[in-house]
Amino acid sequence: MPESPHPPPQPSDQPPQDPLEEELVAYLDGELPEDEARQMEQRLAADPELRRRALLLKKTYDLLDYLPLPEASPDFTTRTLEKVPALRSAAPSSRSDAAAVRQAIPSTSQPVVMAATGPLLLPSTRWLAAWKQLWIAALCLTLGSLGGYGLLTWVLSAPSPSPRPSASDEPSLTDHRLIEMLPYYIGVDDLSFLLRLAEPEYFGDDPLVEHGISRPPAQMEGFEPPSSTTFAQLVEEFRRLAPNRQAALRELDRELFAQDPAEREYLLRILEAYALWLSRLAPDQRRFILSAGDTAQRLQRVREIREQQWLEALPVEQQKRIRSLSTQERIETIRRLKRHETDRRESWSFIRRHAEEIAANRIPWPFHDEALRKVVVEFARQAFQLDEPGKERLTANERQRYVAALHTAEQAGGSAWFSYGREVYNLSRKYERFLLPPPRSQPVLDHTDLGPAARFFEKGRAQAVTAPFRGKWPEFALAVLDYSNSLPPTERPKLPPLGPARLEELREPLRRVIEQELWPKLRPREREALTAVEGKWPDYCRELRKWAALHDVSLPGIMLPGSPRHWETLYGARLPGPGAPPGLKFPPFPPPIPNRK
């Protein structure tokens, strides 16, 4: 029988490797593909025994951090690599290469913002991603001479401590990201609190956030917790929290990392800016914020300190002038200065964002479509009541700016429509309170339309407050409602329906759009929220508009024509890309047109 050219496989001294253990090791090292890592996280969450094995493997890896590094001879690396040929390419070719590799390995003592996507990298195993094979080979050789094999075998076979810690005491693998993020979550109640922090009056206009498009992912620049704050100490800090606070942090972490990648990156930048700001406060100011009793009080305290910081940043002479004013004058002056500052900042940000399109003289969405352009201009005419003397909503300056922007856009064309689009967008946001649909029946325009309540509003202060709005929809109805709500409940008159508060009370085509386009997109809880405000005006109409904007549906007559998301992306204050609402991108631009002479 001819001899086989391939020698028979020799029996191995090593036990066969468990495929599941190989997969766990790859997960702990961050080497699993994204989809497989997610599957492993789901399996870990559902299988206590698998979690126990993973934690045991992690503890084994953690020992590498505590073992002393032996002094190696100069030719140690060469001799080691000769014994492990497959690893020769991993050796640094020069001292500078080795330094570059060391520089690329992140510190395990710093809290790290986890990547938006990808497998979970645990802090104590990060450095193994580059050096694990070389170090394991060297470590095995060293342990062989030191009798370390017995130590390693003892660690691998050691049973879990008994009694086993409870779930609240021993963080699960899925808690590792949360614990690393713990320094960021200081002073954050929940996701709704974080969303409030994203408003311009808090941190939405922070340079760390606003100029973030070209920056790397949020990474807590300048914020360094005490050097003694190790991962183990963060675990202890987490354990000391009350169970309800632990649960709240888990929910915050889960909701934050469930966001769309662009929105998640934006919120991480907000979190970064807030944590950095907190770290720079004086200790008494930091305690003042962290000791707040609830979300509303914490937001109020953040606002107070930021306003004080804003005032202290003004020129000294201006500070003196403001302090010399009465309390009410000081409030109005600061409000006016901040409003002007915000307007200038947003205008400059808008121009900077669209510099390329403006330079290329491109017509922006939606004005590149002539039919949609006409619909927008007609919407503005009706929404701002430009052709109804005595009923105009705009101030004289606003009307002048609007007319000038429209005239320039129609005459010059091209990128001049950017200015008009921003003017329409800003005005529609300012007067959004009045963009309410009229009822199918006669709207309430006068005291005589109030039925038995007419007598109440035809005399005294009620008459003085509401009379200036007679004949205006919905201004008159809103004035009646506002005045009634300002009274003690026992003194309020019984009012008739002031506006549409159910689907059947709305006019066409609004009713049809709600039935055919919006309602099918609503989730069960959103439908419940809408049903809960039926019969309440204007709450019902505003709830409709809120859900329509969320699902990118434009409601005729009460919202700008075209995609609400496109309007927000192009003309809103928030930046597109990181920081834009979920799914937002610039709508496509038509080709550039020649500059008109």
N, C-alpha and C positions, 0 to 999 in steps of 0.2 A: 504494500500500500504506500503510495507516494507520500512523502512528508509534507505537511501543510506549510506554505510559506509564512503563515501567521502563527506565532506561538500561542498556545492555549492561554487564556487569561489566568493569572495567578490569584489565588485567594488573598483577599485583603485582610490586613490585621485590624482595620477600622470597621466598626459596625456600620451597616447600611444607613445612609442619611435619610431621615424622615422628610418626605416632600413638604409636609405641613410646617415642619420646623424651618426648612429652607425658606419657605414663603414668609414665615414670621421674621426670620433674620433679615430678609430683604426688605420687609416692611419697616422694621426698626431702623434700618440703615437708609431708608428713604429711596430705595432702588426700584420699588414697584411702580409700574405705570399708574397714571392717575385713576383710571377706572378700576384697576385691581386694588389699589390702595383704598378706594372708597368701599369696595366689597369687603375688604379685610376689616375696615373699621366697623362695618355693619355686623360682621361675624363676631368681632370682639365685644360689641355692645350686647349681643344676644347670648353669648356662650361664656359663662363664668369660668369653666375649666380652661378654655382657650385664653382668657384673660390672665389666669394664673400662670400658664406656661409663658405667655409673653412677658409678664412682669418678672418671672424668674430669669428669663433670658436677658432682660434689661438689667437686672441686678448683677448678673454675671459681667455684662459689659461695663457696668459702673465700677466694678473692682479695678478695671484697667486705669481708672482715674487716680486710684489710691496706691497702686503698686509703685515702688521706687524705680526709677529708670537707671539701669546699670551703666557704669562707665564703660564704654565700648572702646576697643583698640582702634587705631586708625584704619586698619584694613577689615574691620568687622563687617561693614556694609558689603564690600566686595565679596568676602567669603560667604556671607549669607545669601547673596544673590546668585552665586555660583551653585549653591545647593538648591535654590528655587529659580530655575532659568526663566520661568514665565514672568517673573517679576522684575527682570533686569530693566525693562523699559520704564518702570516706575521710579527708578533711582534718579535723583537730581544730578544733572550733568555738571553742575558747578555750584560754588557757594552762593552765587547770585540766584541761581534757579531754586536752590533750597530755601533761600530767604523769601523768594516770591511765593513758593508754596506755603510757607509758614504764614505769610501775610494774608493769603487767600483763605486760610482756615479761620472761621469766625470764633470769637471768644465765647466760651460757655458760661461766663459769669454775667453776661448782659442780657436783659430781657429782649427778645427778638419778636418783631411783628411777623407772624407767619405769612407765607406767600398766599395770595388769593386762591390759588389752585395748587394741586399737587399733594403728594403724600405728607404725612405728619412726621417731621424730624424732631426727635426728642433731644433735649439739650446735651445730655451726656454722650450721645452717639454721633453728634454732628462731625466731630473731628475725624471719626473713623471713615467718613466717606472718601477721603483722599488717601489715608495712610493705613487703613485697617489691614490689608493683606500683608504689607511689609511688617507692620508691628506685630501681627499675630504670629508670623513666621519667626521673627526675632524673639518674641515673648516665649514661644514654645521651646526654643533652644535654651533660653535663659532659665525657664522654669525647670527644664530637665536637669540642669546642673545644681539647682537650688532645692530640689525636692518639691518644686511647686506643683508637680503633676497631682500629688495628693490633695493639695489645697484646691486646685481647680476642680478635681473630681468631687470633692466635698461640697463645693459651691453648687455644682450642677445637680447633685443628688440631694441637696438639703431640702427637707420638707418645708412647707410654708409655716410661719410662726403660728402657734396656737395659744389662745384663741385668735381667730382671724379678725382683723379690724373691720369695723362696720363700713358701709359704703360712704358715710359722711366723713369717716376718719381717713380712709385710704383712697386717694384720688384714682379714678380709673384712667386707662390710657387715653380715653377721649377727653380727660380733664387736663392733659399736659399743655395743650395750647392755651387753655383758659388760665392756668397758673403762670405761664410765661407772660400772658397779657395782663396779669394782675396789677402791675404798676400803672398800666394804662387805664384800667377800669376804676382807679381811685376816684371817688366823687361822681361816678356815673351811675344813675339809678336804673335806667333801662334804655331800650332803643328809642323810645319816644323822647326821652331826655336828650339823647345824643342828636336826634333830629332837630330838636330845638336849638342845641348848640350850633347847628349848621346854619342858623339864620344869620343874616348880615350883622345884626346888633350884637351878636356874640362872637363867633369865630368863622362865620361864612366868608368874610372878606379878609381873613388873615392871610398875609403874604405866603405863609407856609402852605396854604390851601389854594389860593388864587393862582399862584404861579407854579402849580404842581404838574402841569401837563408834561413838561420835558424832564421832570425830576424822577429819580428812581422811586420805587415804592416807599411808602411811609416807613421811617425807621427811627423815629424818636431822636432827631438830631439835637445835640446839646443837652439831652436829658439823661443823666447818669445816676441811677440809684446808688446808695452807699455800696462800697466795694464788698462789704460782707453779705450783701443780699444775694445769696446763692439760691439755686433752684430748691434745695432742701428747705431753706428758710422760708421761701415763698409758699412751699407746701404747708409748713407750719402756720404761716399767716392765714392761709386759706382754711385750715382746720379750725382755727380759733374763731372764724366768722360764725355768726348764728346760722342755723340751718336755713332759715328763710332767705338770708342774704346769699348763701351759697347757691340756693335754687335760683335766685334772681340773677346772679352772675352767669350761671349756666345758660339761662334763657337768653340773656343779653348776648353771650358769646355765640349761641346757636343762631339767633336771629341775625346778628351782624354778618356772620360768615355764610348765611344763606342768601344774602343779597346778590343782585346782579354784580358781576365783577367790577364794572365801572363805578357803580354806586358804592360797593364795598370799599373800593380804593379811596373814594371821596370821603367816606365816613371814617376810614382809618386815618386820613390826614386831619380831619376834624379832631379825632381822638388824640392824635399826636400833638396838635396845636394846643389843645386844652391841657393835656398832661404837662407839656413844657411850660405853659403859663402858670399852672399850679406850682410846679417845682421852683419857679422863680419868685413866688410870693414870699413875703415875710411870714414867719411861723404863725403869728397871731392871725394874719389874714387867711392863711391856709386852714387853720382850725375853724375860723369863722365860716368858711364854706363847707368843710367836711362835717361840721356839727349841725348842719341844717336838718330840720325835722322831716321835711318832705321835698318833693321835686320842685314845687312852686317856690318854696322858700329858698332852695339852693339856687335856682335860676335868678331870683331877685337879688341874692347876695352877689352872685357872679356879675350881674348887671351893675350893681352899685360900685363894686371895685373897679370894673372896667371903665365906668363913667368917670370915676375919680382919677384913674390913670390917664384917661383922655384929656381931662381938664389940666392935669399937671404937665402934659406934653405941649400945651399951648404956649406961645410967647408970654413972657412975664407980664408985659404991659396989658396984654389981653386978659390974662388971669386977674389982674388987679381990677380992670374995668368990670369984668363979670361979677367979681366978689362985691363990688360996690353997689350992685343992683339989688332991688328987693327980691324976695324969694320967687314970686311969680314971674317977674321980669327975667330973672336968672334962668328959670326953667324954659321960658320961651326963647331966650337968646341961644341957649345951648341947643335946644331942639332945632332952631333955624340953622345954626352953624353945622350941626351934624347932618341935617338934610342936604345942605349945599355940598358938604364934603362927600356924602354918598352919591349925589347926582354927578359930581365931577368924576369920582372914581369909576362909577358905572359907565359913564360916557367914554372915558379913556379906555376902559377894559373892552367895551364894545368895539371901538375903532381898532384896537390892537388885535382883537380876535379875528376881525374881518379885513385886515390890511391887504391881504393878497387879492381877495375878491374886489375890493374897492379899487386897488391899483389897476386891476385888469378890466375895470368898468363892467363887471358882470351884473346882470339883473338878478336879484335874489328871489328865492321862493317867498311868497306865492305869486309874485308880480310878473314872473316870466310867462305865466299863463294869462292871456288877455281876459278870458272869461272870468277866471278867479279874481283877477285884479279888479274888475268891475264890481264883483260881488263884495269884495272887501271895502271898496270906496262907498258903496251903497250902505253896507252895514254901519260904517262910521257915521254917515249922514244921519241915519235913523237913531243909532245908539246915543249920539251926542246931541241930537235934536238941533242940527245946524240950521235948518230952514224954518224953524218955528219960533218967531219972535216972542220973547217973554217966557219961553220954556227952555231956553238953551242951558245946557249943563256945564259947559266950559266957561272958565273965566276969560276975560278979554285977552290976557297974555296967552293962554292956552289956545284959544281960537286963532289968534294971530300966528302962532307957531305952526298949528295944524295946517292952516290955509297956505302958509309959505312952503311947508314941506311938500304938500300935494302939488302945488304949482311948479316947484322946482323939479319934482320927479316927472311930472307930465311933460315938461319942456326939455329937460336934459336927458331923461331916461337913464339907462344903465344903472350904475351903482347908486345914483341919487335915490332910488327906491329903498335903499337901506334906511336912510333917515326917516322916510315916510313910514316904513314898516315899524321902526322903533317908536315913532310918535304915536301911531295907532295902538301899538301893544301897551305902551305905558298908560295912555289915557283909558284904555279898556280895563286895565288893572285898577286904576284909581277910582273909576266910576262903576266898578263891578257890582257894588251894592244896589245900584239902580237898574242893572240889566236883568230885569225880571219879566217873565212873560205875562201879558194881560190875560184876563179870564175870557172864556167864550162869551160870557154875558157882558153887560155894561160894567166897565171898571169903576171903582170908587174914586171920584174926582172932587166931591164937594161934601159939605156937611149934610146936605139933604139926602145923600146916598147912604147915610149911616143909620137910617131907620130910627128906632127909639133913642139911640145914643146921640142923635143930632142935637137935641136940646143941651146936652152936656157940653158939646164942643162949639156951641154958638155963643158962648159967653165966657167972661173971665180969662184966666191964663190959658185955658185949653184953646180958646178961640184965637188968642194972640200967637200961640205957638204954631198952630196948624194953618191959619189963614194965608200966610205967604205962599203955601204950596197948592192952593186950590187950582184945579184944572190940570195938574201935572200927575202923570202916572209914571212910576209908582210912588213918587215923592210924597204926595198927600197921604196915601194909605200908610206909608212908613212913618210919617210924622204922627198920625193918629195912634198907631201901635206903640211907637216909642214913648209918647206922652202917657198913654195908658199904663205901660209897664213901669213908668217912673213913680207911679202912685202906690200906696200901700194896697195890698190885695183886696181889702174890704172896701176901698173907695173907688175901685176901677169900674167903669161902665161896661155893660154887656155889649160887645161889639158884634156886628154881623160879619160874615166871611169877607175879608179884605182883598183876597186874591186867590188864584188857583192853588189848591193844595192836594189835588188828586189827579190821576192821569186823565180821567174823563172830563175834567174841567179845563184842559189845555186845548189850544187851537192847533190846527194843522198848519204847516207840516211838522211842527214840533212833536206832536203826539205820535205821529207815524214813526219818526226817527227813534223815539224812545222805545216804542214797541218792537221795531224791527232790527235796530242796530245796537242800542244800549242794553236793553233787558236781557237778551241772550248771552251777553258777555259778563253779566253780574254773577258773582259767586253767591252761594246761599246766604252767607252772613251779610253780604252787601245788600241783597234783596230784603233781608230782615231789617237792616238799618233804614232802608228807604221806606218800607212799610210802616215802621215805627213812627215816622213823622208825617204820615198821611193825615190830612185835616189841619195841619199846622202851617200857617203861612207867615213868613216866607221860607221857613225851615225846609219845607218839602222841595221848593225850587232850588235852593242852595245845595241841598243834598244831591239832587239830580246833577247839578253842574259839577260837584266834586267827583262823583263817580264817573261822569262822562270824561272829565279831564284825565282821570286815572286810566281809563280804557281807550283813550285817544279817539273819542267820538265828539264831534262838534255839534252842539245843539243850536238849531237855527234861531236867530234873533237874540239870543242871550250869550252866545260865545262867538269869538272870531271865526270866520269861515276857514275851513281847512283844518289840517291836523293840529290839535292842541300841543302835541309834543314838538312838532316842527316850529311852532310859534315860540315855545319856551326855549328850545335849543338855539334858535337864531337870534331872538330878540330879548330873551330873558337875562336876568342878572347872573345866573349860574353858568359856569363854563361847560362847554360840551366835553365829551370824553370823560376822563375821571372827574366826577362831580355832576355829571348830567343825570337826570332821572333814568331809571332802567330802560334800556333799549333805545336811547336817544342817540342819533347821529345827525350830522348835517344832511339835510335833504340835498339831492343832486342839483348842481348848478348847470345852467345852459352854457354853451361855449361863450368865450369873451366876445364882446362886440367892440368895434372901433370907437375910440374917443371922438366925441363930436366937437367940432371946432366952432 
